Amino acid sequence: IAVRWLAEDSTLEFPPRALLDPEAQNVTDLTSFVIGFTFLFSAWFAYGVYRTVLAARAKPKVKDLL
């Protein structure tokens, strides 16, 4: 979703302008934050899969069997 927002050149704002009056200036652009968090989360997920594969291939130790 975050990459699609980046490709469309649209912004993710909070609070949404639809909830505010048209002249409101206190809107925060969260697009970069969401994109960065998405890439961080995907890297964290990939690392978790990597560690799971390594643990599955390793020989069980005594602690693992208890």
URDA-V858809 format. One line per field, one symbol per residue. phi: phi as a letter, one per 20 degrees, with the letter a starting at -180 (. if undefined). psi: psi as a letter, one per 20 degrees, with the letter a starting at -180 (. if undefined). A space follows every 50 residues. Layout:
# URDA-V858809
phi->???
psi->???
This chain:
# URDA-V858809
phi->.ffffffelddddcfgffedfgefdeddedgffffffffffffffffffg ffffffefffdfffef
psi->ghhhhghikrqoqpqqhhirqhjpilppojghgggghghghhhgghhggg hggghhiqpprghhi.
